[in-house]
Amino acid sequence: MHSPIIVALDYPTPQPAFELLEKLDPQLCRVKVGKEMFTRMGPVFVEACMKRGFDVFLDLKFHDIPNTVAGACRAGADLGVWMMNVHASGGRRMMQAAREAVDKSSTGTLLIAVTILTSFSEEELAEVGFSGGAADNVSRLAALAQSSGMHGVVCSPREAQQLRSDLGGEFLLVTPGVRPAGSDTADQRRVMTPRDAMNAGSNYLVIGRPITAAEDPLQALQQITDSLT
Ligand code: C5P
């Protein structure tokens, strides 16, 4: 079955991550492995997720010279990850090289781009040299990602509607910042419910703590799944 839910595995040690994998159902979700877990546990951990039947989104947000990013993306594709990502601000040549590298592997890995990190304030954006507001930069970089061969972008659910209308129906929108109605928002500021995010045009929802910190993670996952139908 096709589930839009990607569970973010953000743990400092392997044990709780493996415990969670035992509880979750790969028919109901995919998993995201980020910098912290990958740096500690490496490809072995990614393989362990896949061996348990989970598709893996390798969230390493590569940003480097085209040749280096291409090599890293080829390595991820050869590992068999379902999805991985790069920074759109690495530019057209970097993204094109990444896409070509992924396509050389026959694993069908999806490649998406990060536009502007949602942690940036407008002042911080100006400080690193971006002109204009976050929304304008997100739109511009998402269009660049699309024309550079990316399959989609990571974006805030608040940006999904605009990007969906600008970039068409095929471009993948992957959205964190999702919280079931009534749940703790933790450090996320501008959140949307899973259903509203899907209605706004998201294809995939990255959800961490509402599932990983739940007393019964499988039940939390099931409830979110049910809320989407
Ligand atoms: O626990 P929570 O649902 O907030 O986890 C969201 C996940 O999505 C985390 O792994 C976080 O790093 C990631 N993420 C995010 N906002 C972004 C990009 C990634 O929350 N803009």
Residues whose N, C-alpha, C, O or C-beta is under 5 A from the ligand:
A	BS01	C5P	A8 D10 T118 P176 G177 V178 Q188 V206 I207 G208 R209
